[in-house]
């Protein structure tokens, strides 16, 4: 593999009901030679971009990586006219996009590894999947929020009151709510200081630039889900995952152990690592340890 080799491109993605194909932006770091097993990286959010996962380049050159921005995110096609359309922004759309990208890159008949971050755990599907990494993920939105609500009760009382008031009035605008949410984020999104770390800021910036996907699928913040993912649950499908799987979360992760337990209980070949002194962005908070565990898993 050639160290430092990077390739960027666009994969046309036809979407039913749209007059022209959308474009999925991707970046390949490393060499996709015939003997290589690439790691396809699925970012979370929904509504972020690949940028916050760029620390994964630490795995190169041993592992070639494929980053991409999902539809409506980052450098891929944006569709602000679809804001609020819960029938359009569904998990199946992104599964089709992933399959389309794999086909575009000529990898459909190649062995691949996959890292799915956060909600992207809903998406992994590939005929030649060799290994799967579920990073800071959740198996059920309801169970995820059971854990979040426990963490929420540990916030200062005045912060809890602001959050409660916003949810009662359905008014999530204004600096008071933003400040209250930030208190939670500093505890459970990332522990890196100064806040926010560049990787965290990149995710927050994309949410602000175009809130279409996050707002429609999730809601106003991590603390309140009102979008198309509100009833999402992938637990019934987990027993179908037969490949070796690595489960990673952080000690202070908003994706608490309760959100990860169904993965551990239902996936046949699974290893679970919880990183100390790390939150949701555990690959940032404990970068060296995260990469050590991930690299060893991919080489095993």
Secondary structure, DSSP 8 states (H G I E B T S, - for coil): --TT-EEEEEEEE--TT-SS-EEEEEEEES---TT---EEEE--TTT--GGGGGGGGGGTTTS-EEEE--TTSTTS---GGGTT-TTTS-HHHHHHHHHHHHHHTT-TTS-EEEEEEGGGGGT---TTEEEEEEES--SBHHHHHHHHHHHHTTS-HHHHHHHHHHHHHT---SHHHHHHHHHHHHHHT---SSSS-HHHHHHHHHHHH--HHHHHHT-SBTTB--STTTT-B-GGGGGG--SEEEEEEETT-SS-HHHHHHHHHH-SSEEEEEETT--S-HHHHTHHHHHHHHHHHHH-
